[in-house]
Amino acid sequence: MKITLNSVVSVTYKLNSKPEGGEEKFIEEAGKNNPLTFLFGVGGMIAGFEANLNGLSLGDTFNFSIKPEDAYGEKHPDNLVDLPIEAFKNEKGEVQRDMLKVGAIIPMQDNEGHHMRGVVTKVGINDVTMDFNHPLAGQHLRFEGEVVALRAATADELAHGHVHGPGGHHH
């Protein structure tokens, strides 16, 4: 069996990233005890990742790189936002200056209630600059790993759009 649309795929991998002109660095790993398991072809993975796995078989190894536009995209200047310092007040109305450090990752919510995480890039007297780009935006990604399990999806998995059972979603 080969990886095709609607296959349930489990892979081990090591992920490294490299900014343009920078050094490659290790990001994360999924080993044999905790492989990444997903439903292939339903949009749950970045396009470049799935494109490189398409057609592989159980036991095949891989080592490929993905350009930013096929991964998390380029960094967009529109995702750098200046917020008033008052947005960082606690329940007592005090600005939480201890959390406002350059590089700090702060969970936030937009006007529609969507959760997002921003990175503090600058702290001023009256405002804070936050970067809401994906942390891997603008990065070249390199995946190295192995296909460790492969099967056809069940009717329930296809109907729900995700994997059920070990390594997948549990209802």
C-alpha positions as CSV (number, residue, x, y, z in Angstrom):
1,M,0.0,0.0,0.0
2,K,1.2,3.5,-0.8
3,I,0.2,6.8,0.8
4,T,-2.7,8.2,-1.1
5,L,-5.8,10.4,-0.4
6,N,-7.6,9.2,2.7
7,S,-4.8,7.0,4.0
8,V,-4.1,6.9,7.7
9,V,-0.4,7.6,8.0
10,S,1.9,7.4,11.0
11,V,5.4,8.8,10.6
12,T,8.4,9.4,12.8
13,Y,10.4,12.6,12.1
14,K,12.9,15.1,13.1
15,L,12.2,18.7,12.1
16,N,14.8,21.3,11.6
17,S,14.2,24.9,10.4
18,K,16.4,27.5,8.8
19,P,15.7,31.1,8.3
20,E,16.9,32.7,5.1
21,G,20.7,33.2,5.4
22,G,20.7,31.6,8.9
23,E,21.7,28.4,10.6
24,E,19.6,25.3,10.6
25,K,18.3,24.4,14.1
26,F,16.4,21.5,15.6
27,I,12.7,22.2,16.3
28,E,11.0,18.9,17.4
29,E,10.9,15.2,17.0
30,A,8.2,12.5,16.8
31,G,9.7,9.1,17.7
32,K,8.5,5.5,17.4
33,N,6.8,5.7,20.8
34,N,4.8,8.8,19.8
35,P,4.6,9.0,15.9
36,L,2.6,11.7,14.1
37,T,-0.6,10.0,12.9
38,F,-3.0,11.8,10.5
39,L,-5.5,11.4,7.7
40,F,-3.7,12.1,4.5
41,G,-5.1,14.6,2.0
42,V,-7.8,16.4,4.1
43,G,-5.8,19.6,4.8
44,G,-4.6,18.8,8.3
45,M,-0.9,19.0,7.4
46,I,1.1,21.7,5.6
47,A,0.9,21.2,1.8
48,G,4.6,20.7,1.3
49,F,4.8,17.9,4.0
50,E,2.0,15.9,2.3
51,A,3.3,16.5,-1.2
52,N,6.6,14.9,-0.2
53,L,5.0,11.9,1.5
54,N,2.6,11.2,-1.3
55,G,3.3,7.7,-2.8
56,L,5.6,6.5,-0.1
57,S,5.1,3.0,1.4
58,L,5.3,1.4,4.9
59,G,9.0,1.4,5.9
60,D,10.1,4.1,3.5
61,T,12.4,6.7,4.9
62,F,12.4,10.4,3.8
63,N,14.5,13.5,4.0
64,F,13.1,16.6,2.3
65,S,13.1,20.3,2.6
66,I,10.1,22.6,2.2
67,K,10.3,26.3,1.2
68,P,8.3,28.8,3.4
69,E,5.6,29.3,0.8
70,D,4.8,25.5,0.9
71,A,5.0,25.5,4.7
72,Y,3.8,28.3,7.0
73,G,4.3,31.1,4.5
74,E,6.5,34.2,4.6
75,K,6.4,36.6,7.6
76,H,3.8,39.2,6.9
77,P,4.3,42.8,8.2
78,D,0.5,43.0,8.8
79,N,0.9,40.5,11.6
80,L,3.1,42.9,13.6
81,V,0.7,44.8,15.7
82,D,1.2,47.7,18.2
83,L,-1.2,47.3,21.1
84,P,-1.8,49.8,23.8
85,I,-0.1,48.9,27.1
86,E,-3.6,48.9,28.7
87,A,-4.3,45.7,26.9
88,F,-2.0,43.9,29.3
89,K,-3.8,44.9,32.5
90,N,-4.7,42.2,35.0
91,E,-8.0,42.0,37.0
92,K,-6.8,44.7,39.4
93,G,-6.2,47.1,36.5
94,E,-2.4,46.9,36.8
95,V,-0.2,46.5,33.7
96,Q,1.6,43.1,34.0
97,R,5.1,44.4,33.2
98,D,6.7,41.2,34.4
99,M,5.3,39.3,31.4
100,L,6.2,42.1,28.9
101,K,9.7,41.0,27.9
102,V,11.0,40.8,24.4
103,G,10.7,37.2,23.2
104,A,7.8,36.3,25.6
105,I,5.0,34.4,24.1
106,I,1.6,35.6,25.2
107,P,-1.8,34.0,24.6
108,M,-4.3,36.5,23.4
109,Q,-7.8,36.7,21.9
110,D,-9.0,38.9,19.0
111,N,-12.3,40.8,18.8
112,E,-14.1,37.8,17.5
113,G,-12.9,35.5,20.4
114,H,-10.3,33.6,18.3
115,H,-7.3,32.4,20.4
116,M,-3.8,33.2,19.1
117,R,-0.3,33.6,20.5
118,G,1.9,36.5,19.9
119,V,5.6,37.2,20.6
120,V,6.6,40.4,22.2
121,T,9.1,42.1,19.9
122,K,9.2,45.6,21.5
123,V,8.0,47.2,24.7
124,G,7.4,50.9,24.8
125,I,6.1,53.3,27.4
126,N,2.6,53.4,25.9
127,D,2.5,50.4,23.6
128,V,3.7,46.8,23.0
129,T,4.6,45.4,19.5
130,M,3.4,41.8,19.1
131,D,4.3,39.5,16.2
132,F,1.3,37.2,15.4
133,N,3.1,35.4,12.5
134,H,3.4,31.6,12.9
135,P,6.7,30.9,14.7
136,L,7.9,29.0,11.6
137,A,6.8,31.6,9.1
138,G,9.6,32.5,6.7
139,Q,11.5,29.3,7.6
140,H,12.8,26.5,5.4
141,L,11.8,23.3,7.0
142,R,13.6,19.9,6.8
143,F,11.9,16.7,7.7
144,E,13.8,13.4,8.1
145,G,11.9,10.3,9.2
146,E,10.2,7.0,8.3
147,V,6.7,5.8,7.5
148,V,5.9,3.5,10.5
149,A,2.2,2.6,9.9
150,L,-0.1,2.9,7.0
151,R,-3.8,1.8,6.4
152,A,-7.0,2.8,4.7
153,A,-9.2,5.2,6.7
154,T,-12.5,3.8,8.2
155,A,-15.8,5.2,7.1
156,D,-16.2,7.0,10.4
157,E,-12.7,8.6,10.0
158,L,-13.6,9.8,6.5
159,A,-17.0,11.2,7.8
160,H,-15.3,13.1,10.7
161,G,-12.2,14.1,8.7
162,H,-9.7,12.8,11.3
163,V,-8.1,9.7,12.6
164,H,-9.8,7.8,15.5
165,G,-8.1,5.5,18.0
166,P,-4.4,5.2,19.0
167,G,-2.4,8.1,17.7
168,G,-5.6,9.9,16.5
169,H,-8.7,11.5,18.0
170,H,-10.6,9.6,20.7
171,H,-14.4,10.2,21.0
